[in-house]
Amino acid sequence: MSDVSLTVNGRQVNAAVEDRTLLVHFLREHLGLTGTHVGCDTSQCGACVVHVDGKAVKSCTMLAAQASGSTVVTIEGLSDGTGLHPVQAAFKENHGLQCGFCTPGMIMAATDMINRHPEGLDEATVRAELEGNICRCTGYHNIVKSILAASQAMAKGKGRAKAA
Amino acid sequence: MGIEGIGARVARKEDRRFITGAGRYVDDMVVPGMKHAAFVRSPHAHADIKKIDVSRAKAMPGVIGVLTGKELKADGIGNLICGWMIHSKDGTPMKMGAWSPLAVGSVRYVGDAVAIVVAETKGQARDAAEAVDVTYKEKKAVTEAVDALKKGAPQIHPEAEGNLIFDWEIGDAKAADAAIASAAHVTRVKIHNNRLVPNAMEPRAALGHYDRGEDHYTCWTTSQNPHVARLVMSAFYNVAPENKLRVIAPDVGGGFGSKIYIYPEEIVCLWASKKTGVPVKWVADRTESFLTDAHGRDHVSEVEMAFDKDNRITGLKVDTIANLGAYMSLFSSCVPTYLYATLLSGQYDIPAIHANVRTVYTNTAPVDAYRGAGRPEATYLLERTMEIAARELGVSPAELRRKNFITQFPHQTPVIMNYDAGDYAASLDAAMQAADYAGFEKRRAAAKKRGRLRGIGMASYIEACGIAPSAAVGSLGAGVGLWESAEVRVNAVGTIEVLTGSHSHGQGHETTFAQLVADRFGLPLDSINIVHGDTDKVQMGMGTYGSRSGAVGMSAIVKALDKVEAKAKKIAAHLMEADEGDIVIENGALKVAGTDKTVPWFQLALAAYTAHNLPAGMEPGLKEGAFYDPSNFTFPAGCYICEVEIDPETGRTDIVQFVAADDFGNIINPMIVEGQVHGGIAQGVGQALLEGAYYDGSGQLLTASYMDYTMPRADDLPSFKVSTSNTPCPSNPLGIKGCGEAGAIGSPPAVINAITDALGTENLTMPATPQKVWAAARAATRH
C-alpha cells in the first residue's frame, strides 16, 4: 500500500491505496470524481485528462502514488463554482459534444492548450494539438470550433482584465 | 417556430452535466455492496474446452465466486438469439448456431466468454481470471467469409453445414440477366467493404443487482434500447420475468449500433448477482471492446451494371458474401439483406435488379449493424460502380448520375422500397456549387505543379430510415414491431415530462424532443423534461438506431401531444364558456380566438388536477400516451463531394475539402443535425482511409487497441461544408426523415472516388492507407 497526499480541486486528500492504483482510478473510485473517464487503457484516447500541477496529464498514465504532493484539477473543479469555465461554455455554445464521454478530457486538454498558446490558436494548431484526444461522435468539427471560440473569449477576458 | 421551437438552433439542455463532469454512465454507478467482475475469455479462435479448473482462482485474495457455462446452463439460462428470421431461397430457415452466454463445449472466436470471476476489486477479479485454468484442444480457424465457404474449411457450428447461414435473394434474376445480355455497356466491379469496429468511446458495461428481499433484478447497461434488452432477457434468456427485471440505460457514451444488442455480459452479471449474493459490475477494457463488441460491414461483392447506348442503367446484378462472425448477433441477419439489398436501386431508376446474398460463419467477432448498417455497403457498391462506369464511358460522373436519377415520386423500386419524396438533382447541384466543382481542373493543375495528385469524387446516396412499419417488417421476418411509444405528462403546475421509448446516447433528444413540446404549447424549454432509458419509468419502447428516433420517436410524441392538446382545449372551452373549436394555444396560454378571453397554461393544468370544474363526465388529470407505427420507411438522400491531394512520394492523402448536401426533410434543430452529419462523415472517412479490423490466419485480432486500429483524429480531417435542402417526408406528421447515419453512408465512396480519380486507377481497397495509396500511385504511373 502507498500513502498518498495531494490537493484535488482545492481540497487536501490523504489516503492509503494499493500500489498499482492509477490516478484515474483513485479519482473515480476513492474520491467519487467520476467526471474523469477511462476510454482505452493505453493512453491513446484522452478521456482521462486532468491537470496535474497546471499541466494536462492522462490520468491513466500515472500512478496515484506518483501524483502525491501534486495539485490536481479535474473537470469537476475546472470552473470556480459560480458558472461555467469559458471552455465549458464554448463547448456548449458550439455543440462541441454529443455523447459526452470524451468531453471532460477534451475540455481539460483544450484548457491546457489555450493556456500554452497565449498568442492565440488557429485551426491547424488545434487539430495538431488534439492528437491525444479521440472523439467518435462529433468528427471534431465543432470541438475545433469550440476551442477556437474559447481561446478568443479567454484572450478578450485577459485583455479586459489588463485594461482594468 | 419561436426561439426554442421546431427549427430553432437551441443549445442542448443535456450539455451542462456532461461539460461539468456530472454525467452518469454505467461505470459511474455504485450500489451498496457492489463487487467487480472479470471474464475469462478464450485466447483461441476455435477450440474445444476439455477442462475448466477454477480451484486456484477461487482461492485467490478477494474472490467471491467463479462461475462457468456448466452452472449457467444448469440454471436454465438460455442461448443468445438472432431476432430476425431469414429464409434461404430454397425455403429453409437460417441456420442459427447455439450461442451460450458462457461457452459450453467449444469456443468459436478469440474473446468468447468462458467464465466469470467476481471479486472485491476489479484488480483482484482480473488476477483471479488469469488463474482460471482452461484446457483447450485447438482446432483450425477460418476468418474470411470466402474461405469459410470453401470445401474443407473448418466447420464452426454443427447447425450450419459448410458454415453457410443462409443463401438469400431479392429481385428478378432473369430480368437482370437479360438486361446485362442486351447491354451496350456493362461495368463490372469487385467490391470489398472492410470490417470495422464501432468504437463508441464509452466501453460496454453492465451492473447486475439481484434483490433477494424483493426477488427482483436491476440491470444498468450501456444500451441503445433497454426495453428490448428487458424483453429479450426475459422472453428468451430466462433471466427473470419482465415484471421482476428493471433495465436502466443511463447516460450512454455513444453506440453507433454496437449497443443495440444484448450481449453475454449483462445476462451473466445478472445471473451471477443472484448466484453470489452481491451486485456485480463489469466494465470492458478497450481490448475487450475490440474483441467482443459486434463489428460492422465485412462484405465481399461482385457487381454487374448494364447500360444502354444512351447511358441509361438497364439492370444491376449483385452477388454478396457477408461475414457474420462466430455467432448470429441480435439483428445480424437483417443487415446484409433487408437493410442492404433493398437499397440497391440507390437514387436511380433501374428497371431490373437482382441480388444474391450468402451469410457465413467465421471464427471472428459477431458482425451486426454499425452506423448505416447495410446502407453504407449498398451505397459504396453502387457509387463506386457509377463512378467507374462514368470513367469507362468517358462521361461526367455528375451527368451520368443526373441522367439516371429518379425524378417522379412515389417511385417503386424492384427491391421492395417505395420512395416517397426527394429531389436528387437539387442535392447534386448544391454539392457541386459548394465544392466549386467547375473550378476543379484548375486546382488539379495547380497541385500538379506542386508535385501533388489532386482528385475529386462524389457519391449520391439514399438510405431508408424511420424503421419501421411493424406489419411490413414482421412479414419480412422481424421478431419485433418497430413502432415507438411516448407519454406526455402535464404536471399540476403546468411543467411537462415526456416519457419516450427512444434512447439518447449523444443525439440530443433531451433538447429536440423538448423543442416539439415548446413549439406546441409555447412553453419555455426549461419547463419540459425528457425521460428515457428506464423500463420502470417508460413502459415500453423500441430504442434508438437506424435514424429512427426523429421520424418514429418524435411522431409518437406528436400523437400524444395531439391528445393532450385536445383535452386541454375541451377544459379551456368549458372554463371560458366557449366553443372548443375556437380555442387556440399561443405563448403558453389557451385563448378564445378573436376575444381577450385567456387561461394561462399552468392554470389549465391545475384545473385538470383539482377537477373542481371539468366538463361533465371528464376524467381528472392531463396525461396521454401514444404508440406510433410508421406507414413507410423514410428516405433521406443527398450528395457528397470529396476533394483530395495525394503526395505520391509518401502515399499520404489529405482531404482538402469535403462537402455534404443532404435532404433530411424538415429539421427540428439544425445545430444538432449538422453535428450528426459531421460525426457520420468522420466515421465514413475513417472507413475509407484509416480503419480496418484484421485477423491473422489463426484468428487473432491484430487490431485490438488504439495503437493498432487507426481511429480518425482531429488532424486527419478537415472542417466540413454541410448544407441541407428539404423535400418533407409525406408519411409522418413532422415531415422528417432522419439524419444519424447519412454521413457514414455517403462519405466512403466519395473519398475513394476522389483518390482513384487522383491516381488514375480503380485498383484500391479500403482503408486507403498511405502504403496502399503509394503502391497504387506507383503501379498507375508504370502503366
Interface residues (C-beta under 8 A of the other chain):
Chain A: E18 R20 R28 G32 L33 T34 G35 T36 H37 V38 G39 C40 D41 T42 Q44 C45 A47 T74 I75 E76 S79 L84 Q88 F91 K92 E93 H95 L97 Q98 C99 G100 F101 C102 T103 P104 I107 E123 V126 R127 A128 L130 E131 N133 I134 C135 R136 C137 T138 G139 Y140 H141 N142 I143 V144 K145
Chain B: A11 R12 E14 D15 R16 R17 F18 I19 T20 G21 A22 G23 R24 Y25 D27 D28 V30 T121 G123 N199 A200 M201 E202 P203 D251 V252 G253 G254 F256 V283 D285 R286 T287 H505 G506 Q507 G508 M671 I672 E674 G675 H678 G679 G680 I681 A682 Q683 S705 Y706 M707 M711 P712 R713 A714 D715 L717 S719 F720 G743
